[in-house]
Amino acid sequence: MAELVMTPLMNRCASTLLDRVDEIGATVYREIMTSNQVYADMDEALREDVREFSARTVTEQLTCMASGVRVSTATARDNACRRARQGVPIDALLHAYRIGYRVVWEALVAEAKTLPDLSLDEFSRASTVMWALADLTSEVVNAVYRETMVAASRDDERQRLLLLDALFEGRVADWALLGGTGQALGLPARGPYLSVVASRDDDPTRLERALLRHGLSSAWRPRPDRLEGIVAVPRAHDPELALEQLDTLVSSQAGLSPSYDALRETAQSLRLAALAKAALPVKARGATTLDADPIAALVAATPDLAARLVTTHLRPLLDHPDSAPLLETLEAWLETGGSTADVAARLYYHRNTVRNRLDRIEHLTGLSLTTPSHTAALYTALKAHHLQTL
C-alpha cells in the first residue's frame, strides 16, 4: 500500500505537532463528546475510556507520521472491539473517527501553512495519504466491529442455550450459578409462563417469530426427540391465544402446561406439557392442554396400565368380527351420556339395533353399562385404545 507511506510534509509537520499532542488529543475528545449524543450520554467510566483512546490514537498517528512509518491499526482494532461490546452503535463510532482525522488534519494544515517552502504538490500528496489512511481505518473499524458483534451474538446464544438446558432439566443450582434471568432468555422477568412440548420437526425460529407477532415472547430448545419451549403469557387471555396460535402453527402435535409464575418451575411444567401432548391420539394434529382431556392425560401418564385396560376390557370387542360397529356404538353411547335415542340418531340406526349391540357389548366384556365403575373402565379403556391407534 504505497499510497499510505508518509510524505515528507507530514513528517515535518507531525514532528512539530508532537509537542502539542496532549492538546490535540483533548480537542478530539471534546469534539466527539459535544457532537455525538451517544458519547455525550456515556457514564464517567466510559468517558474516561474514550478520552484515553483519543489521546493514544492521536499520539500513535503523529508519531508514525513523524518517523515516516505506516500508521498501525492495532489501536483502532482494540477500540472497535471495546465499543462494540459496550454497545456503541457503529455509526457513532465511525463518526468519532471522522472527527479525529479532521482535527489532526486541521492541525497539520495549520502547521504546514507556517512553512515557507510549501508547494501545492506536497500538500496534495499529504491530503491523499491522510484521507486514504482515514478510509483504511474506517474499513478496519467496521470489520472488527462486525466480527465482535457476531462473536458476542454467538456467546450470547451459547449462554442462552446453557440457561435453557439448566432450566428445562430442573438444575436450579446451575441456573442460579449461570445468572439465570428471564431477560437473558428474552422473556419478561415475571410470569405467568407456559411450557410447550412440540415435535422435533417444528422450526423454533418460525414459532418464535409467529408468536411474537401476537405479542407473545418465547424461548425454544431443540432436543433429540422433541422441541421444548417457554411462552410468556402476561395478560389474562394470552394462554388461550398461545394455544390458538400453536394449534395452527405446529406441524403435528404440541402439549401446553398450565400457567406458572416462576421460571424455576419450568422442568415440572414441561413434564405436564409432555403429558398433554401424549394425550393426543397418534394421528391427531394440533395443540392441546391437560384440561382438554384429563382422562386421556391420565391414561397417557401410565402406558403400561393403558395397555392393560385395553387387553382386559376391550380385547373381546376388538377380536369380534363386528368390532367396528360395536366400538362405534359403545363410544357414541358413552359420549351421549347413555342415551339410546341419541345414539340411534347419531349413527342412523334403529333403537332396537342400538339396544342389541349394547347387550352384546355387555355380554362380551362382562361389564354392565349401568354400573358407574364398569362404565368408567370401558371409557378409560376406549381412550387408551384411541391413543394407540387413531
N, C-alpha and C positions, 0 to 999 in steps of 0.2 A: 504494500500500500504506500507507494512512493509519494502520493499526494499528501500524506499526513506527516511527512518529515518536516520538522520545524524550520521556518525560514530564518535567515539572519536578522530580519527586522523583529521577529518575535523573540529571538534570543536576546537582542539588545534591550527591548522594552521590558520583557519579563524579568531580566536581571535587576533592573531598577525597581520594578513593582514588588519584588520580594521584600523590600524594605517596608512596604505598606500592606503586606499580606493580611495582617490581622484586621486592618481597616476594611479591606475589600471583602474578606470573609464575613465581617459583621454587616456590611451593606447587602450582600447576597441574602443573608439570613433575614434581615429586616424587611427586604422587599418580598421575600417569599411569604413571610408572616402577614404582611399588610395587603397582599394582592390575592391571596388564596384562602377562602373561608375554611376549607378543610384543615389547613395548617393552623389557622387562627384559633380554631376550636380545640386544638390539642391540649392535653394536660401538661403540667410543667415538666414532667419527666420526658415526655415525647418532644417537647420544645427544645429541651437541652440536647437531646439526641440529634435533632435536626441542626442545631447550632454547631455541634461537634462535627457532623458530616460536612456541613457547608465549609467550615474552616479547613478541614482536611482536604476536601476536594480542590478548593482554590489553591492551597499550598502545593499539592501534588501537580496540578496543572502548570502553575507558574514555574515550579522547579524543573519540570520536564522541558518546558519551553525554553527556559534559561540555559539548560545544559544541552539542548538540541536533540534529546531522545524522544521517542514516541511516548505519548501520554498513556499510562496504564489504565485499564478499565476495571481493575480489581476493586477499587473503592465503589465505583458505580454498581458493580455486581452485588457487592455486600449491601449497599444501600437499597437496591431494588428488592433484594430478598427480605430485608428487615421491614421495609414499608409494606410489602405485600402481606407479611404475617401480622403487621399492625393494623391492617385494614384500610390503608391509604389508597384511594382509587388511583388507577394507572394514569388517568388524565391529569389529576392533581400532581402526581409525581413528575410526569413529563413537563408539565408547566413549570415546576420548580427548577428543572434542569435548564429550560429555556431562559428563565430569569438569571440563573447562574452564569450561563455563557454570555448573555447580553451584558451583564455587569462587568465581567472580565474583559470582554471585547471593548467596551466603552473605556475601560481603564487603559487598555493597550493603545487605543486610538488617541486618547488624550496624551499619553506618553510619546507616541510617535510624532505628534504634531510639534513637539519641542525639539525634534531632531532637525538640524539644518540641511542635511543631505537626503531627506526623504524623497523617494521617487514614487510615481503613480504605479509603476510595475511592481515594486516591492510591496506596496500597500495592497494591491490587488491579489498578489500571491499569498500574503498573510491572511487576507479575508477568506480566500478559497480554502486554505488549510483549516482555519478556525471553524468555519461552518461545516466542513466535512467532518471534523472532529465532533462537532455537536450532533451531527446526524448519526455518526457511528455510536456515540454514547447513547443516543435515544434508542437505537436498534438493540444495543446490548441490554439496556434497562428494560425495554419492552419484553425481550425474550426471557430474561431471567425472572421478571415479574410473572409472566405466564407460567413458566416452569414451576415456580414456587407455589402458585395458586393450584396448579394441577397436583403437585405433591401434597399440599395441605389438604386438598379435597380427598385424595386417596387415604391420607392419615385419618381424616375425619370419618371416612366411610369404614375404615378398619376399626376405629374406636366404636363407631355405631354398631357394627356387627358384633363386636365383643360384648357391648352392653346388652344387645338383644339376646345373645346367647345366654348370658348370665340371668337375664330376666325370664326368658322362656323356660330355662331349665331349673328355675327356682333357686339359683345360687345367690341368695340375698346378700351374703357377706361379700362376694365378688362384685356384685352390683354396687354396693356401697363403696368398696375399695376403689373401683374404677370411676367413682364420682358420678354415678348414675343419676340423671335427672330427665324429666320429660323434655326439656329444651334440647338436650343432647340428642334426642330421638326425633326432634321436630314435632313434638306433641305439647299440648298445654301442660302446665305444671300440676294441675289438679284434674281429677276425673269429673264425671264418670267416663269410663272406658268400656269397650267391648273387645273380647278376644275373638279371633276368627281363625278357623282351620279350613283351608280350601285345598283344591287339587294341586299337585306339583306342576301341572301343565299350565296353570294360570300365571300370567305375567304380572309380577308385583308392581312394576312401574306403571303399567296400564291401570291397575286397580287404584294405585295411589293417586294418579292424576284424575281419574274419573271421580273418585270420592271427593277430591279437593275442589272440583268444580261445584260441588254441592255444599262446600264449607266444612267438610269432614276431613281432618288431618289423620294420617295413618302411618304406620311403620311396619315393614314386612321383612320376613326372614325365610328364604327357601330352605327346606330340609330335604333329605334324600327321598322321602316318601310323601311329602305334603308341603303346603305353603302355610306358614303361621303369620298372624298379624295382630296388630292392636289398632283400633279405631277410636278416636276421641269423640265423645258424644256429649258436649257441654249443655245442649238445650234439651228440653223435655221430649220433643218429638224426634230427636236425632236417632235413637235406637231403631225406630220404625223406618226412618229414612235410610239408615245404613242397611237394614235388612232388604228394603225395597230395591236399592241400587245394586247390592251384591247379588240379589236374586236374578237380575238381568245381566250382570257382568261376568259371573263365573262360568267357566267352560263346562263344568259338570256339577259338582256339589260343594256346598260350604255349610259349616255349622257356626253359629254365633253363641257366645256365652251370655248369661245375664250381665247387666252392667255392674261395675265395681269402681271404687273410688281411688284405691292406692295401687300404683304400678307394681308394687311388690306382690300383689295378689294375682299377677298375670299367669304364673305357672298353673295354679289351681283352676283359673278361669279357662285356660287353654284346654285342660282336661274336659271341662264341661262343654266347650265348643266342639271338641273332637267327638264327644258323646252325641251331641246334637247332629253332627254330620253322619255319624254311624247309624242314626235312627232313620235316615232316608233309605228308601228301597234302592237296591243295587242299580237299577237302570233309571232312577229318577234324576232330574236336573234342577238345580236351583239352590237357594239358601234357606235355612230354617233355624229355629231356636228350640231349646228344650221344651218350652211351654207349648209349642205347636203340637207335639205328640208325646207326652210324658211316658205313656205306656211303651211306645216304641223305643224311647230312650232307655228305659229300664231293661228292656229286652236286649238292646244293643250292648248295655253295660255288662251283661253276663252271657256271652255267646255259648258257653257250654250248657247253661240252663236253657237257653233258647232252643238249641238243638234237641235237648231232652224233651221239651214241651212239644215240639213238632212230632218227634218219634212216638211219644206217649199218647198224645191226644188227636193228632191229625193223620197219623200213618194209615189207619183203617180207611179214611176217606181218600187219601192220596193214592192208595193201591186199588181202589174200587174202579171198575170200568166207567162208571158215571161220575168220576171225581170232579170234573169241571163244573157240571150243573149243581152238584151237591155243595161244593165250596162256594159257588156263586150265591146260592140260596142262603147258606149259613152267614156269609158276610153281609148280605142285604138284611137278613133278619136281625143281626147284631147291630147294624148301623141304624135301623129304623126303630130300635127300642122294643123289638119283639112283636111287631105288628104284622100279622099275616096279610091283612088287606094292603098295607103299604108295600110289602114285598111283592105281592101279586101285581100291583100297579107299576112298580119299578121294573120288574122283569117281564111284564106282559104274559104272566101265567095265570091260570085259573087258581082260585084259592085252594081247591082240593089238591091240585098238583103241588102247591107250596106245602100244604099240611103233610102230604105223603112224603115229600123229601125231608121235611123236618123230622118226621118219625123215623126215617131210615138213618138220618144223622145220629139220632139218639141211640138207635139200635146198634149201629156200627161202632160208635165211640164209647158207649156205655155211660154217657153223661146226660143229665137231664137239662133241657133248655129252660126249665122253670126254676132251677136251683141256682142262686146267685154265684156260689163258688164254682159250680160247673161252667156256668156261662162265662165267668171271668177267665177260667182256664182256657176255654176254647177261643175267646177273644185274644188272649195273650199268645196262644199258640199260632193263631192266624197271623198276628203281627210278626211273629218270628219267621213264619213261612214267607211273608211278603219281603222281609229284609233279605232273605236268602235268594229270592227268585225274581222279583219284579225290577 
